[in-house]
Amino acid sequence: MAKPVVITLTVQTAVLFGMDAPSQSQVDSCCRLSDDNSGSSPTGTLEEFKSFVFINNNVKWVGVSGDSGYSVAIDSIDYESKSTDVNFFDWTIINGSGGRSGNASANVKNDPNLVNHLDIYNINFSVYNSGNSSKAFSIDPKLAINP
């Protein structure tokens, strides 16, 4: 049954915020992805995390802090063009709603040709501390269409 899908990025915010110039593997180790449609990673890595979404339905990305006094904002979602994937959305960049707890949301194109394809993209997010300072990071998961 087709439905909207919510993808949740949970971040160990205190650890990540405390790092100076973390490597991508350090950023990834502080992040966990989940969704409300049985998304998973066959290798356990964020880069292989795949959410199954539905044609002509909404996808929403939300950020959650694992620590008191911090928040996570989804700044943008951007399509990462590879030779093996397609963009499931009408935009190459989906901007977040802004603020310390901003989310991003967009509708998947109404195109049955998207079935059996992947959308490789970046989640660009910021971590805010209680003093309103922020640091920006990015991770690189995938979307697939539910048949």
NORBELZI-V387257 format. One record per pair of residues at least 12 apart in sequence whose ideal C-beta (glycine too) atoms are under 8 Angstrom apart, sorted by the first residue. I is the first residue (numbers start at 1). J is the second residue. D is the distance in whole Angstrom. If there is no record, write none. Layout:
# NORBELZI-V387257
i:I j:J d:D
i:I j:J d:D
This chain:
# NORBELZI-V387257
i:2 j:54 d:4
i:2 j:55 d:7
i:2 j:56 d:7
i:2 j:57 d:5
i:2 j:146 d:7
i:3 j:37 d:7
i:3 j:54 d:6
i:3 j:57 d:6
i:4 j:54 d:8
i:4 j:57 d:5
i:4 j:58 d:4
i:4 j:59 d:7
i:4 j:60 d:7
i:5 j:35 d:6
i:5 j:36 d:6
i:5 j:37 d:5
i:5 j:51 d:6
i:5 j:52 d:7
i:5 j:53 d:5
i:5 j:54 d:7
i:5 j:57 d:7
i:5 j:58 d:8
i:5 j:59 d:5
i:5 j:60 d:7
i:6 j:35 d:6
i:6 j:36 d:5
i:6 j:59 d:8
i:6 j:60 d:5
i:6 j:61 d:8
i:6 j:62 d:6
i:7 j:33 d:7
i:7 j:34 d:8
i:7 j:35 d:4
i:7 j:39 d:7
i:7 j:51 d:5
i:7 j:59 d:7
i:7 j:60 d:7
i:7 j:61 d:5
i:7 j:62 d:7
i:7 j:141 d:8
i:8 j:33 d:7
i:8 j:34 d:5
i:8 j:35 d:7
i:8 j:61 d:8
i:8 j:62 d:5
i:8 j:63 d:8
i:8 j:64 d:6
i:9 j:31 d:6
i:9 j:32 d:8
i:9 j:33 d:6
i:9 j:61 d:7
i:9 j:62 d:7
i:9 j:63 d:5
i:9 j:64 d:7
i:9 j:72 d:7
i:9 j:74 d:7
i:9 j:123 d:6
i:9 j:125 d:6
i:9 j:139 d:7
i:10 j:31 d:7
i:10 j:32 d:5
i:10 j:33 d:8
i:10 j:34 d:7
i:10 j:63 d:8
i:10 j:64 d:5
i:10 j:65 d:8
i:10 j:66 d:6
i:11 j:30 d:6
i:11 j:31 d:5
i:11 j:32 d:8
i:11 j:63 d:7
i:11 j:64 d:7
i:11 j:65 d:6
i:11 j:66 d:6
i:11 j:72 d:5
i:11 j:125 d:7
i:11 j:127 d:6
i:12 j:30 d:4
i:12 j:31 d:8
i:12 j:66 d:5
i:12 j:67 d:7
i:13 j:30 d:8
i:13 j:65 d:4
i:13 j:66 d:6
i:13 j:67 d:5
i:13 j:70 d:4
i:13 j:71 d:8
i:13 j:72 d:6
i:13 j:127 d:5
i:13 j:129 d:8
i:14 j:66 d:8
i:14 j:67 d:4
i:14 j:69 d:8
i:14 j:70 d:6
i:15 j:30 d:5
i:16 j:30 d:4
i:16 j:31 d:8
i:16 j:127 d:6
i:16 j:135 d:8
i:16 j:137 d:7
i:17 j:70 d:6
i:17 j:127 d:5
i:17 j:129 d:6
i:17 j:135 d:6
i:22 j:137 d:8
i:27 j:137 d:5
i:27 j:138 d:8
i:27 j:139 d:7
i:28 j:45 d:7
i:28 j:46 d:5
i:28 j:47 d:8
i:28 j:139 d:6
i:31 j:46 d:6
i:31 j:139 d:6
i:33 j:46 d:6
i:33 j:49 d:5
i:33 j:51 d:8
i:33 j:139 d:8
i:33 j:141 d:6
i:35 j:51 d:5
i:37 j:51 d:7
i:37 j:52 d:5
i:37 j:53 d:7
i:37 j:146 d:7
i:38 j:52 d:7
i:39 j:51 d:4
i:39 j:52 d:6
i:46 j:139 d:5
i:46 j:140 d:7
i:46 j:141 d:6
i:47 j:139 d:8
i:47 j:140 d:5
i:47 j:141 d:7
i:47 j:142 d:8
i:48 j:141 d:8
i:48 j:142 d:7
i:49 j:141 d:4
i:49 j:142 d:7
i:50 j:118 d:8
i:50 j:141 d:7
i:50 j:142 d:5
i:50 j:143 d:7
i:50 j:144 d:5
i:51 j:141 d:7
i:51 j:142 d:8
i:51 j:143 d:5
i:51 j:144 d:7
i:52 j:143 d:8
i:52 j:144 d:5
i:52 j:145 d:7
i:52 j:146 d:4
i:53 j:88 d:7
i:53 j:108 d:5
i:53 j:143 d:5
i:53 j:144 d:7
i:53 j:145 d:6
i:53 j:146 d:7
i:54 j:108 d:6
i:54 j:145 d:7
i:54 j:146 d:5
i:55 j:108 d:6
i:55 j:109 d:7
i:55 j:110 d:6
i:55 j:111 d:7
i:55 j:112 d:6
i:55 j:114 d:6
i:55 j:115 d:8
i:55 j:145 d:6
i:56 j:107 d:7
i:56 j:108 d:6
i:56 j:109 d:7
i:56 j:110 d:4
i:57 j:107 d:7
i:57 j:108 d:6
i:58 j:105 d:6
i:58 j:106 d:7
i:58 j:107 d:5
i:58 j:108 d:8
i:59 j:105 d:7
i:59 j:106 d:6
i:59 j:107 d:8
i:59 j:108 d:6
i:59 j:143 d:7
i:60 j:103 d:6
i:60 j:104 d:7
i:60 j:105 d:4
i:61 j:74 d:5
i:61 j:77 d:6
i:61 j:96 d:8
i:61 j:103 d:6
i:61 j:104 d:5
i:61 j:105 d:7
i:61 j:123 d:6
i:62 j:74 d:7
i:62 j:103 d:5
i:63 j:101 d:7
i:63 j:102 d:8
i:63 j:103 d:7
i:63 j:125 d:5
i:65 j:127 d:8
i:69 j:129 d:7
i:69 j:130 d:4
i:70 j:127 d:6
i:70 j:128 d:6
i:70 j:129 d:6
i:70 j:130 d:7
i:71 j:100 d:5
i:71 j:101 d:5
i:71 j:127 d:8
i:71 j:128 d:5
i:72 j:101 d:7
i:72 j:125 d:6
i:72 j:126 d:7
i:72 j:127 d:6
i:72 j:128 d:8
i:73 j:96 d:6
i:73 j:98 d:8
i:73 j:99 d:6
i:73 j:100 d:6
i:73 j:101 d:6
i:73 j:102 d:4
i:73 j:125 d:6
i:73 j:126 d:5
i:73 j:128 d:7
i:73 j:134 d:8
i:74 j:96 d:5
i:74 j:102 d:6
i:74 j:103 d:5
i:74 j:104 d:5
i:74 j:123 d:6
i:74 j:124 d:8
i:74 j:125 d:5
i:75 j:95 d:8
i:75 j:96 d:5
i:75 j:102 d:7
i:75 j:104 d:8
i:75 j:124 d:5
i:75 j:125 d:6
i:75 j:126 d:6
i:75 j:136 d:7
i:76 j:93 d:6
i:76 j:94 d:6
i:76 j:95 d:5
i:76 j:96 d:6
i:76 j:104 d:7
i:76 j:124 d:5
i:77 j:93 d:7
i:77 j:94 d:4
i:77 j:96 d:8
i:77 j:104 d:5
i:77 j:106 d:7
i:77 j:121 d:6
i:77 j:122 d:7
i:77 j:123 d:6
i:77 j:124 d:7
i:78 j:92 d:6
i:78 j:93 d:5
i:78 j:94 d:7
i:78 j:121 d:6
i:78 j:122 d:5
i:78 j:124 d:7
i:79 j:91 d:8
i:79 j:92 d:5
i:79 j:93 d:7
i:79 j:119 d:7
i:79 j:120 d:8
i:79 j:121 d:5
i:80 j:120 d:5
i:80 j:121 d:5
i:80 j:122 d:6
i:80 j:140 d:7
i:82 j:120 d:5
i:84 j:118 d:7
i:84 j:120 d:8
i:85 j:117 d:7
i:85 j:118 d:5
i:85 j:119 d:6
i:85 j:120 d:5
i:85 j:142 d:8
i:86 j:114 d:6
i:86 j:117 d:5
i:86 j:118 d:8
i:86 j:119 d:6
i:87 j:119 d:6
i:88 j:108 d:5
i:88 j:109 d:6
i:88 j:114 d:6
i:88 j:119 d:4
i:88 j:143 d:6
i:88 j:145 d:7
i:89 j:106 d:5
i:89 j:107 d:7
i:89 j:108 d:7
i:89 j:109 d:7
i:89 j:119 d:8
i:90 j:106 d:8
i:90 j:109 d:6
i:91 j:106 d:7
i:94 j:106 d:5
i:100 j:128 d:5
i:100 j:132 d:7
i:100 j:134 d:8
i:108 j:145 d:7
i:114 j:145 d:5
i:115 j:145 d:5
i:115 j:147 d:6
i:116 j:145 d:7
i:117 j:144 d:8
i:117 j:145 d:7
i:118 j:142 d:5
i:118 j:143 d:7
i:118 j:144 d:6
i:119 j:142 d:7
i:119 j:143 d:4
i:119 j:144 d:8
i:120 j:140 d:7
i:120 j:142 d:5
i:121 j:140 d:7
i:121 j:141 d:7
i:121 j:142 d:7
i:121 j:143 d:7
i:122 j:138 d:5
i:122 j:139 d:7
i:122 j:140 d:5
i:123 j:138 d:7
i:123 j:139 d:5
i:123 j:140 d:8
i:123 j:141 d:7
i:124 j:136 d:7
i:124 j:137 d:8
i:124 j:138 d:5
i:125 j:137 d:6
i:125 j:138 d:7
i:125 j:139 d:8
